[in-house]
Amino acid sequence: MALKDAFKEDHQQNPEFTACREFCEVATTCERFLLEQHEFQGLQDLCAVNEDALSTLKGEQGLYDMRSSIPSYLGQMYLRSGYHQQGVDCLKRSLNIRVQEENGDEMEVSWAEHNLGEAYVTMGELDTAHYWFKRAAETWKRWAMTKPRGDKPEASPFQQMSMATCLLYMGNIQEARRALEPPLGDYLKTATENWTNAAYATFLLGRIEMIENNLCTAEDHFMQAQNLWLSRDTARTSYFNGACMYRMGCCALDQGKVEAAIKHITDALVVTNIHKNYMVGEHARCLYKLSQAFYQDVGKEMEAETMLQEAETLYFSRRGGRKGAPTEQDYDGLVHLRWR
């Protein structure tokens, strides 16, 4: 980050100043780190600087990866923040850069297609998402079959998990369950190294059970997902940990366990409150669901009303305009598919 500030200063003083390739490579690595840490302001600043730096490398070969990464990380940032259309626009730009590369890496093209599929699931455009996930799987398979074949898998477990998510929200529940089985099995076998993906897959299994109204089973899966997430000292303040507690609260409330629901959702609200300036959807849905629990707890009706009003204000800050009362499904629509 110090190098970023130094480049900005030098470039402002001398527009002819040229970056070195190594700076751009380090900046690209840092962009991914900032995305995963949800340091969105720093990410935007670094992406702008890196784009300027890359523009000075005229005539350099092999810049497609770094040029494509900038809109990719920005697109994922916008999706997680609830600005879905901006996310799609950035991810389309990332894919367009990838496909322009002659003899480019088809595995990277596959990931760019997959990211676009994730964006469309998050937006609720499920048929379009399904198309992009299928296309990503086909591109991946072409890459896997190229020589040297080596030990390249014919399918990406992570992409299979995303397809399962899409199928679930399309209403194809049993197909989603079947699609999830291979990646879930793979990730649980390697949970020591792959604990985050094992947690994501287990969380998705919980969502499948929840939608089928198997609430006790679903609650167990959400707890297992949380335990996997925390098994390697992953931050308790993480948005995903918050999502696990939120879903446990939803299951409890749907079973009439109001006190347990209030505890779980209050715990989730502590997490979402930390990230509320950019993870608006997560915070809004916690406020909404906690208001619903408080309405069932005698004497907390006024608190419930205050929370509901705050939830609706946050919701409309992302959706624009005030029309009708948002439903639980509406609030979920603001949340990224990975922890919805």
C-alpha positions as CSV (number, residue, x, y, z in Angstrom):
1,M,0.0,0.0,0.0
2,A,3.0,2.3,0.6
3,L,4.1,1.6,-3.0
4,K,0.7,2.5,-4.2
5,D,0.9,5.9,-2.6
6,A,4.4,6.4,-3.9
7,F,3.2,5.6,-7.5
8,K,0.3,8.0,-7.2
9,E,2.6,10.8,-6.1
10,D,5.3,10.1,-8.7
11,H,2.7,9.8,-11.5
12,Q,1.0,13.1,-10.5
13,Q,4.3,14.9,-10.6
14,N,5.4,13.3,-13.8
15,P,2.7,12.0,-16.2
16,E,5.4,10.2,-18.2
17,F,6.4,8.1,-15.1
18,T,6.4,4.4,-16.0
19,A,5.5,1.6,-13.5
20,C,7.4,-1.6,-13.3
21,R,5.7,-4.9,-14.0
22,E,6.5,-6.2,-10.5
23,F,4.6,-3.4,-8.9
24,C,1.5,-4.3,-10.9
25,E,1.9,-8.0,-10.0
26,V,2.1,-7.1,-6.3
27,A,-0.9,-4.8,-6.6
28,T,-3.0,-7.5,-8.2
29,T,-2.2,-9.9,-5.4
30,C,-3.1,-7.2,-2.8
31,E,-6.4,-6.6,-4.6
32,R,-7.6,-10.1,-3.9
33,F,-6.5,-9.8,-0.3
34,L,-8.5,-6.6,0.1
35,L,-11.6,-8.1,-1.5
36,E,-11.5,-11.1,0.9
37,Q,-11.0,-8.8,3.9
38,H,-13.8,-6.6,2.7
39,E,-11.6,-3.5,2.7
40,F,-13.6,-2.1,-0.1
41,Q,-12.4,1.5,0.0
42,G,-8.8,0.4,-0.1
43,L,-9.6,-2.0,-2.9
44,Q,-11.2,0.7,-5.1
45,D,-8.2,3.0,-4.6
46,L,-5.7,0.3,-5.3
47,C,-7.6,-0.9,-8.5
48,A,-7.6,2.7,-9.8
49,V,-3.9,3.1,-9.2
50,N,-3.1,-0.3,-10.7
51,E,-5.1,0.5,-13.8
52,D,-3.1,3.6,-14.3
53,A,0.1,1.7,-13.7
54,L,-0.8,-1.0,-16.2
55,S,-1.6,1.7,-18.8
56,T,2.1,2.8,-18.6
57,L,3.4,-0.7,-19.6
58,K,3.0,-0.1,-23.3
59,G,4.2,-3.0,-25.5
60,E,4.4,-5.4,-22.6
61,Q,3.2,-9.0,-23.2
62,G,1.0,-11.1,-20.9
63,L,-0.9,-8.3,-19.2
64,Y,-4.4,-9.8,-19.8
65,D,-4.5,-11.5,-16.4
66,M,-3.8,-8.4,-14.4
67,R,-6.0,-6.2,-16.6
68,S,-8.9,-8.7,-16.2
69,S,-8.4,-9.0,-12.5
70,I,-9.2,-5.3,-11.8
71,P,-12.8,-5.3,-13.0
72,S,-13.3,-8.9,-11.6
73,Y,-12.4,-7.8,-8.1
74,L,-14.4,-4.6,-8.4
75,G,-17.4,-6.6,-9.7
76,Q,-17.3,-9.0,-6.8
77,M,-17.0,-6.1,-4.4
78,Y,-20.2,-4.4,-5.9
79,L,-22.1,-7.7,-5.7
80,R,-21.2,-8.1,-2.0
81,S,-22.3,-4.5,-1.4
82,G,-25.7,-4.9,-3.0
83,Y,-24.9,-2.9,-6.2
84,H,-25.7,-5.8,-8.5
85,Q,-25.9,-4.1,-11.9
86,Q,-22.5,-2.4,-11.3
87,G,-21.2,-5.8,-10.4
88,V,-22.5,-7.4,-13.6
89,D,-21.1,-4.6,-15.7
90,C,-17.6,-5.0,-14.2
91,L,-17.6,-8.8,-14.5
92,K,-18.7,-8.6,-18.2
93,R,-15.7,-6.3,-18.8
94,S,-13.4,-8.8,-17.0
95,L,-14.6,-11.6,-19.3
96,N,-14.3,-9.5,-22.4
97,I,-10.6,-8.9,-21.6
98,R,-10.0,-12.6,-20.9
99,V,-11.5,-13.7,-24.3
100,Q,-9.4,-11.2,-26.2
101,E,-6.2,-13.0,-25.3
102,E,-4.9,-15.2,-28.1
103,N,-4.3,-18.7,-26.8
104,G,-5.4,-17.6,-23.4
105,D,-5.8,-19.7,-20.3
106,E,-9.2,-21.4,-20.6
107,M,-9.3,-22.1,-16.9
108,E,-9.2,-18.4,-16.2
109,V,-11.9,-17.8,-18.9
110,S,-14.0,-20.5,-17.1
111,W,-13.7,-18.6,-13.8
112,A,-14.7,-15.3,-15.4
113,E,-17.8,-17.0,-16.9
114,H,-18.5,-18.6,-13.5
115,N,-18.3,-15.2,-11.7
116,L,-20.8,-13.8,-14.1
117,G,-23.1,-16.7,-13.3
118,E,-22.7,-15.9,-9.6
119,A,-23.7,-12.3,-10.3
120,Y,-26.9,-13.3,-12.1
121,V,-27.9,-15.7,-9.3
122,T,-27.4,-12.9,-6.8
123,M,-29.6,-10.6,-9.0
124,G,-32.3,-13.3,-9.3
125,E,-31.9,-13.8,-13.0
126,L,-31.7,-17.5,-12.7
127,D,-32.0,-18.7,-16.3
128,T,-29.2,-16.4,-17.3
129,A,-27.1,-17.6,-14.4
130,H,-27.7,-21.2,-15.3
131,Y,-26.5,-20.5,-18.9
132,W,-23.3,-19.0,-17.6
133,F,-22.6,-21.8,-15.2
134,K,-23.1,-24.4,-17.9
135,R,-20.8,-22.4,-20.2
136,A,-18.2,-22.2,-17.5
137,A,-18.4,-26.0,-16.9
138,E,-17.9,-26.6,-20.7
139,T,-14.9,-24.2,-20.8
140,W,-13.4,-25.9,-17.8
141,K,-13.8,-29.3,-19.3
142,R,-12.1,-28.2,-22.5
143,W,-9.2,-26.8,-20.4
144,A,-9.0,-30.1,-18.4
145,M,-8.8,-32.2,-21.6
146,T,-5.9,-30.2,-23.1
147,K,-2.4,-31.7,-23.0
148,P,-0.6,-32.2,-20.7
149,R,-3.7,-33.8,-19.1
150,G,-2.0,-34.4,-15.8
151,D,-4.3,-34.6,-12.8
152,K,-6.6,-31.7,-13.9
153,P,-10.2,-32.5,-12.7
154,E,-12.9,-32.6,-15.3
155,A,-15.1,-30.3,-13.2
156,S,-14.4,-27.6,-10.5
157,P,-16.0,-28.5,-7.2
158,F,-16.5,-24.9,-6.4
159,Q,-18.3,-24.3,-9.7
160,Q,-20.5,-27.4,-9.1
161,M,-21.5,-25.9,-5.7
162,S,-22.5,-22.6,-7.5
163,M,-24.6,-24.6,-10.0
164,A,-26.3,-26.3,-7.1
165,T,-27.1,-23.0,-5.6
166,C,-28.6,-21.8,-8.8
167,L,-30.7,-25.0,-9.2
168,L,-32.0,-24.6,-5.6
169,Y,-33.3,-21.1,-6.2
170,M,-34.8,-22.2,-9.5
171,G,-36.9,-24.6,-7.5
172,N,-35.1,-27.8,-8.7
173,I,-34.4,-28.9,-5.2
174,Q,-33.5,-32.6,-5.8
175,E,-31.4,-31.7,-8.7
176,A,-29.6,-29.2,-6.5
177,R,-29.0,-31.8,-3.9
178,R,-27.5,-34.2,-6.4
179,A,-25.3,-31.4,-7.9
180,L,-24.0,-30.6,-4.4
181,E,-23.1,-34.2,-3.4
182,P,-19.7,-34.3,-5.3
183,P,-18.3,-31.0,-4.1
184,L,-19.6,-31.5,-0.6
185,G,-17.9,-34.9,-0.4
186,D,-14.7,-33.6,-1.8
187,Y,-14.5,-30.6,0.5
188,L,-15.4,-32.6,3.7
189,K,-12.7,-35.1,2.9
190,T,-10.2,-32.3,2.7
191,A,-11.7,-30.0,5.3
192,T,-8.4,-29.6,7.1
193,E,-7.1,-27.7,4.1
194,N,-10.4,-26.6,2.5
195,W,-12.3,-25.6,5.6
196,T,-13.8,-22.5,4.1
197,N,-15.3,-24.3,1.0
198,A,-16.4,-27.2,3.3
199,A,-18.2,-24.6,5.4
200,Y,-19.8,-23.0,2.3
201,A,-21.0,-26.4,1.0
202,T,-22.4,-27.5,4.4
203,F,-24.2,-24.1,4.6
204,L,-25.8,-24.8,1.2
205,L,-26.9,-28.2,2.4
206,G,-28.6,-26.5,5.3
207,R,-30.4,-24.2,2.9
208,I,-31.7,-27.2,0.9
209,E,-33.0,-28.8,4.1
210,M,-34.5,-25.5,5.2
211,I,-36.4,-25.0,2.0
212,E,-37.7,-28.6,2.3
213,N,-38.8,-27.6,5.8
214,N,-36.5,-30.0,7.5
215,L,-35.7,-27.3,10.1
216,C,-33.9,-29.3,12.8
217,T,-31.6,-30.9,10.2
218,A,-31.0,-27.6,8.6
219,E,-30.1,-26.0,11.9
220,D,-27.6,-28.8,12.6
221,H,-26.0,-28.1,9.2
222,F,-25.7,-24.4,9.8
223,M,-24.1,-25.1,13.2
224,Q,-21.7,-27.6,11.5
225,A,-20.9,-25.0,8.8
226,Q,-20.1,-22.5,11.6
227,N,-17.9,-25.0,13.4
228,L,-16.0,-25.7,10.1
229,W,-15.5,-22.0,9.5
230,L,-14.2,-21.4,13.0
231,S,-12.1,-24.6,13.1
232,R,-9.0,-22.8,11.8
233,D,-9.4,-19.5,13.8
234,T,-11.2,-17.9,11.0
235,A,-12.6,-14.5,12.2
236,R,-15.8,-14.7,14.3
237,T,-16.6,-11.3,13.0
238,S,-16.7,-12.7,9.4
239,Y,-19.9,-12.1,7.4
240,F,-20.1,-15.9,6.9
241,N,-20.1,-16.6,10.6
242,G,-22.9,-14.0,10.9
243,A,-24.8,-15.8,8.1
244,C,-24.6,-19.1,10.0
245,M,-26.0,-17.6,13.2
246,Y,-28.7,-15.8,11.2
247,R,-29.9,-19.0,9.6
248,M,-29.8,-20.9,12.9
249,G,-32.1,-18.1,14.2
250,C,-34.4,-18.4,11.2
251,C,-34.8,-22.2,11.8
252,A,-35.4,-21.6,15.5
253,L,-38.1,-19.0,14.8
254,D,-39.8,-21.1,12.2
255,Q,-40.0,-23.9,14.9
256,G,-41.5,-21.5,17.4
257,K,-38.4,-21.3,19.5
258,V,-38.6,-17.5,19.9
259,E,-36.0,-17.1,22.7
260,A,-33.4,-19.2,20.8
261,A,-34.1,-17.3,17.7
262,I,-33.6,-13.9,19.4
263,K,-30.2,-15.1,20.8
264,H,-29.0,-16.4,17.4
265,I,-30.1,-13.4,15.4
266,T,-28.8,-10.9,18.0
267,D,-25.4,-12.6,17.8
268,A,-25.6,-12.3,14.0
269,L,-26.5,-8.6,14.3
270,V,-23.3,-8.0,16.3
271,V,-21.4,-9.2,13.3
272,T,-23.4,-7.4,10.6
273,N,-23.3,-4.2,12.6
274,I,-19.5,-4.2,12.0
275,H,-19.9,-4.4,8.3
276,K,-23.2,-2.5,7.9
277,N,-21.7,0.4,5.8
278,Y,-21.0,-1.9,2.9
279,M,-22.8,-5.3,3.7
280,V,-26.1,-3.5,3.8
281,G,-28.3,-6.5,2.9
282,E,-26.9,-8.7,5.6
283,H,-27.6,-6.1,8.3
284,A,-31.0,-5.2,6.9
285,R,-32.2,-8.8,6.9
286,C,-31.0,-9.4,10.5
287,L,-32.9,-6.3,11.7
288,Y,-36.0,-7.5,9.8
289,K,-35.9,-11.0,11.2
290,L,-35.2,-9.9,14.7
291,S,-38.2,-7.5,14.5
292,Q,-40.3,-10.5,13.5
293,A,-39.0,-12.4,16.6
294,F,-39.6,-9.4,18.9
295,Y,-43.2,-9.1,17.7
296,Q,-43.7,-12.6,19.1
297,D,-42.0,-11.7,22.4
298,V,-44.5,-9.9,24.8
299,G,-43.4,-6.4,25.7
300,K,-40.9,-5.9,22.8
301,E,-43.4,-4.6,20.2
302,M,-41.9,-1.1,20.2
303,E,-38.3,-2.4,19.7
304,A,-39.7,-4.6,16.9
305,E,-41.2,-1.6,15.1
306,T,-38.0,0.5,15.4
307,M,-36.0,-2.4,14.0
308,L,-38.4,-2.9,11.1
309,Q,-38.3,0.7,10.1
310,E,-34.5,0.7,10.2
311,A,-34.5,-2.5,8.1
312,E,-36.8,-1.0,5.5
313,T,-34.7,2.2,5.3
314,L,-31.6,0.1,4.6
315,Y,-33.4,-2.0,2.0
316,F,-34.6,1.0,0.0
317,S,-31.1,2.6,0.2
318,R,-30.1,-0.2,-2.2
319,R,-33.3,-0.8,-4.1
320,G,-34.4,2.8,-4.6
321,G,-37.8,4.4,-4.0
322,R,-40.2,3.2,-1.3
323,K,-42.9,1.0,-2.6
324,G,-44.7,-1.6,-0.4
325,A,-43.2,-3.6,2.5
326,P,-40.2,-5.7,1.7
327,T,-40.6,-9.4,2.4
328,E,-38.0,-11.8,3.8
329,Q,-37.2,-12.9,0.3
330,D,-36.7,-9.3,-0.8
331,Y,-34.1,-8.9,2.0
332,D,-32.4,-12.1,0.9
333,G,-32.2,-10.7,-2.6
334,L,-29.6,-8.1,-1.3
335,V,-27.3,-10.8,0.0
336,H,-24.6,-12.5,-2.0
337,L,-25.5,-16.1,-3.0
338,R,-22.6,-17.6,-1.0
339,W,-24.1,-16.7,2.4
340,R,-27.7,-16.1,1.5
